[in-house]
């Protein structure tokens, strides 16, 4: 995650999740959300020029394919919003 009104560069850290290392229900939910969002085939989002908007760089590797998308708020696609929310939730202590 990058940007936003209260963005502090020193506090930004990448979050890496391994679905196989998560509790089974969390891993299954993330896989389901990736599929629902059609992550590997979704059209890239148009760049946003919104001031102080958060940008998420999302890289997903399912062992067969790997793709990176940059998504800037507001994220129009509800499935991608749900995926980001679930990833953020998994990253909270």
N, C-alpha and C positions, 0 to 999 in steps of 0.2 A: 504494500500500500504506500502511495506517495501522495503528497499534497494535502489539501484541506486547510481550513482556517487555522488550526492549531498544530500544524505540522512541525515536528522537531527532527531534523535530519539525523541527529545522534541517537534517537530513540527508534528509528525504523530498523527493523530486522526482518530478513526473509523468514517465512514460515514454510517448513517442509513437512508434509504429512504422508505417511505410508499407510494406505488403507488396510494392508495386512497386519499392521502393528496396532491399529485402533481396535477398540471393542467391536465385535462383529456387527452390531446394529449400526454403529457410526460408519464403519467402512462400507457397509451395504447401502446406507443412505447416500453417502457421497458418490458411490458408483451410479446409483439411480439418478441422482441429480445431474451428473455429467452426461448420462444418456438422454435425459429429458431436455437438457439444454442443447443437445446436438453439438456439443463442444467441438468435436473434431471436424464438423462440416459447416458450422455456423459462419455466416459472412462476417468479416471483420467489421467492428464498429467504426462508424465515422469519427474522425478525431473531433474532440470537443475543445472549444476555446473558452470554456467557462473559467472564470477567475476563482482560485481557491477550491477547485473541485478535486476530490480524491480520485486517484487513478490506481487501478489494480492491475498488476502484471501477473497473469495466471498461466502457469506452465503445467500441463498435465501429460504424463507419460503412462500409458496403460500396458506397456510391455510390447505392444504391436505398433503403436504410433505415438508421436510426441508433437504437441502443438503449444504455442505460446500466443495468448491474446492479451491485449491491453484494453481495459475497459474503464471509461471515465464516467463518473456520476454526472447526471442521473442516467442509470442504466435502463434502457427502454425494455429490454427483454426480461420478462418476469422469471423465466427459468434460470437465466444467468444471475439475476439478483439473488434468487434462492440459493444457488450454488455458492456464491460469494459469502452469503450470510452463514451458511453451514460450515464453510471452511473457517471463517472467522470464529465461529462458536467452538470448533474443535481446537483452535489455537489458544483459547482462553484457559488460564490455569484453573 
